[in-house]
Amino acid sequence: MFNGTQGTMVAAFAASAAFSLLGGCAFTHSTDLALGTPADGYSYDRKVLIGVNTRFVNVAAGEVIKFIVQEPDGADRSFTWRFNIVRESVGDLSTIAPAGVLDRPVKVVVGPNPLY
């Protein structure tokens, strides 16, 4: 049986552990690394404009794409992504864009790399 001090220390440790575990759930934006990896600051193969009415984009596996997101107010934000995956895939650009850059779903279709 724990005395008062030991019980308080155990309770504090348990609370600390619980908050640590919950802290991992506090992310406001997830990154779907199954679609590749961020490539900001690296050279890219091409630019793709995401307009206010864009619903999907096509890319090829292995491409590095700089996405330029146009906002209704005329502001542009961008991010670069390396689609270093080996299979065809479909995902949502809003899950890989940095927080605040693309706040609506835009489907990305990753096709086969024509070089292979």
C-alpha positions, 0 to 999 in steps of 0.5 A: 500500500502506498502512503500519502506521498507515494500515492501522490507521486504515482497519481502525478506520474499517471497523469503525466503519462496520460497527457503525454499520450494525448499530446500525440492526438493533438495534431491539427493536420496529418501528413499522408506519408504513403503519398511521398515526402515533403520537398520544400526547398528542393528542385521540382519537376513542374508546377501545378496550379490549384485554383479555387475550382480545382477538384483533382490533379494528376501526377506521376510516381517519382515526380516532385511537384510544386503546388501553387494554391490560389485563394479566392482573395488572390493570395497564393500559397505553395508547397512542394511534394516528392511522390516517391512511391512505387505504385499508383495511388489516390489521395487528398492533397489537403492531407499532405499540404502544410497547415493553412495552405489547402483547407479543402479536399483536392484529389491527387491521382498518382499514375505510373512513371512513364520512364519505367 
